[in-house]
């Protein structure tokens, strides 16, 4: 802790205290810092490095991050409503795979840009990123309300690209700032923040489906934009960094592909690709499937909010269990159950009760994957490389999100039972393949069933 210009206390041969440090008077005589000063510096450094894991400021940051994901990722989770409206009203001549590409493009940009935005956040914090991302997000929603029917390129630009970029600018800081304030309870805190996306996925679909028939699509989207504006304003006021910032941006270490030398990391990356390839397919197509099976439109429009509503506890509770049992011990069983629900319950669902039950259970178990993946990557990455390692994983996830739902749309270019069954089997097999890869990574950690991993 001593400055190099001062003598080393171990080399000092004068009077020393019991712990080997020179006395106050001897230290001053020989130009050495007093022991009290050294201890004060050590305490200050420990205080800066150790997250508080609570307190008013820390929970205000969590509130801001929660509202951030509620008003941005919550809209992304509501894309099933847009998908149905575009297919039936605004873009009826466009194939389902093309329409779903608008939604998947949002997700691809959100995850794909996170490594670069993460480096900017490390250098300058949220001072620039949050206001800029909030402005772009709200502006894109207002521009979306002006898009004309039968012009798909306008929806691609406004909702796919512009909204996706705005989301990416605010999404990464909302998750990264949690590490500034929480360590021991980090998985739990991240779960609360991630639940904002599920909560938004409940409110926004219901709001849009109630408003569109009454005031039309343009004003419904504008009102949703004003709600997003209010939430992001609170985020800008409450999200604060705590640790020192580098004030220097370098993109050379934005991603760290050396992590793929670790089998656990490599298996996690491939598993994440498989899981995210299929994870959002039920979110996009559950309403369309229900209508095809004869479920009343009034109930069908609430299936997406049901998935997201059960995703709220699915993002919070697994974080609590993961802090005690290990993230992989919670994530893997949740993924296995999600895959089985798709292959058994969704595949056999023909009526309103069975489809609603699937929506609820799938939301409950699939939500754990979104919040626990970053927590697991943190456990197998050096602290100084965690951001870059997670960025590399998110780049893989971005590719999966970009091609996943359009691939699903290609299955049902012609809507019939056989094509829907093929889509469901495709989804379930991918989720189970991803869970198998995570289970393999878990055995590399430890063959013992009860080991904390």
C-alpha angles and dihedrals in degrees: 000000000000124000112252092240092067125078118263109255089220089063093049114106100186128091114322137188122243092272093054099259120126117259118261094258094045091048092053091046093055096040096253124139113258116256091244090058092049092050091048090054091048092050091048092051092049090048092053094047098044114079114226093231089212144005133119097289093047093051091045087057089052089050091052092047091047092053089045093059092037092060099038112026087033088064090048089052088053095060092110087074091052091045092056094044093047092047095051104030122009103030106018093147093056119093118251091244091057093049092048089052088069090061095041090050089061091055094044092054092043093056099028095056094045096092093056094041089048091060091050089049092051089053103041107009121220097315094105103017098057099049092042094046092045091052093049093046095052093041091052091053091051090049090048089059088060096051115121125231118257091025104102094172089068091057091046092054098043104035103021103041109014096041091042092055092047090050092049092053093057101030099067096049090048091061099032095054091061090071090058091062107026135047112145092039096033098121090051092048092048088049091056091049093046090050087067089073091053093046090051088049087061100045102040098051092048091046094049095045091050095045102041096067092044105042103009134252098286097056093038090058091045092054089049087051092054090051089051090049093054093049094047091050089058089048092053090053099046108033107092132165119231106188124074115273123228096225086208125099120209124166096190092092097034087113130027114205092173085084088077088073086072109079091212091056094043092050090047091053094051091042091051090050092053094045097046091045088067105018098094098039093096089047090057101039110027093093093048091048092050092052090049090053091053100258111156113263090235091061096036092060090059097053094086092050088049091055091049094043092058087045090068096072088033089066098042105039097048088055090057092049093043092056087060105030103027127262096260093052089059100034098053099053090045090054093047091052091047091054093047091049089056096046096043113023102030093040092054097038114117105149139053096262096051094044092048091049091051092050091052097046095042091052090048097053104028093055092070092069095061095054100036101048094076090045092055094046087053091058094056098039131079110253093242092050100042096100093050093045092050089046090057091051091049091052088058090046091051092058091048092051092047095056102026105080096034087055088052090050090055089061092062104039081124109040112224138124095262093054093047090050090052090051092050094049090048090052096047095047092052093049092049091047089054091049091050090055092051090048088053090052089050092056089053089058094050137335090214113103096217098046114124106246 
